[in-house]
């Protein structure tokens, strides 16, 4: 539906074509995979074979670029999310779960894990939130202590993507007033996974219980006390890619609505030309293109300097996910009762759009942070 995205360099257009080809090859699998709460082996095998996950690790560990490129990740996620939320999440989490390792892990740890993550031989996860802690991560209770040549991690992480299927967790823990990241292989004694919750759009999700887990001291990621700095670097690189996924999802919904309204007539007129429907469809298209413009502006800025452009990434994430919510809702409306059919593409997109406004920073939390920056900038 969209024209070429601005004047993206050939490398990014090639990546988009690769991602689109992969997603289309898995379209018939999407409905089943998107209803799973564990990793779909067919999606995993196809994504691994595509080589796209190599974008998530530096070239020296077998990746496809010297550094993880926000623009590349965003372009790929737009194509994957248009077909399958499961496929998109599987791709994105390899970066979100493994990025800090490439920035701050010990060389031996990097050699052990980054190659497998980049080939999807190992699945990565990031453990931040807890049962009583969401946005206020300074309130976490998971502890990190040193005992000789070992680190001891004790606590519980909640609503963790890839929990139960991950091979390795990057966990935020605290030692007194210091917050650090520590790498915890999933097969370490004391690690257990529970799945007390499932969300409205099925997702690989669970709680990770860490019961006096012991890992070697070199599994500290970065220096002690650098946990929040490494988290910020991760968010700065990947937050804008959520906007890319939201744009892809919104466009997929609009395609469904256009297909339905041009193929169905009422009162002798195609729905696409009847009453308020044309304006609703045109409004959706306009808002998607507005969201896309901001998303790719922010992604290009993040590719140059992620930390300096985090405000743009936050704006893009808010703008695109809120747009996706409005667009999918309108598309359900113009499709009438056919938009309510359980198991249909539009029903699945409706459910998948809603969590995007919450995860990786809810709209309200991001707007609050942006407002604070705005006051500082112009006061």
Secondary structure, 3 states (H helix, E strand, C coil): CCCCCCCCCHHHHHHHHHHHHHHHHCHHHHHHHCCCCCCCHHHHHHHHHHCHHHHHCEHHHCCCECCCCHHHHHHHHHHHHCCCHHHHHHHHHHHHHHHHHHHHCCHHHHHHHHHHHHHCCCCEEEECCECCECCCHHHCCCEEEEECCEEEEEEEEEEEECCCCCCEEEEEEEECCEEEEEEEECCCCCEEEECCCCCCCCCCEEEEEEEEEEEEHHHEECCCCCHHHHHHHHHHHHHHHHHHHHHHHHHHHHHHHHHHHHHCEECCEEHHHCCCHHHHHHHHHHHHHHHHHHHHHHHHHHHHCCCCCHHHHHHHHHHHHHHHHHHHHHHHHHHHHHHHCCCCHHHHHHHHHHHHCCCCCCHHHHHHHHHHHHHHHHC
